[in-house]
Amino acid sequence: MVRVCERLGVAGPYIASPVAANGRIYIPANKGVITVINATNELNILAKNDLNEKIYTTPAIVGNTIYIRTTAHLYAFGEN
């Protein structure tokens, strides 16, 4: 686990599970950073999005929308 945290560049811990959709893996860190990587054999970080709120729950993906629950908000990111 520590090696994964170091490679992603985010101080753990990770409580929520990663989710995958459309060739990407979304990895929520407890500190509120969602790291997005390609779902390939090579580690390729596409984005790091800091929501500045703790994340304890696994994101849900419905269609083209990802729902992320933090300790203070429910976010929905996606396309119409």
Secondary structure, DSSP 8 states (H G I E B T S, - for coil): -HHHHHHHT------S--EEETTEEEEE-TTSEEEEEESSSS--EEEEEE-SS---S--EEETTEEEEE-SS-EEEEE--
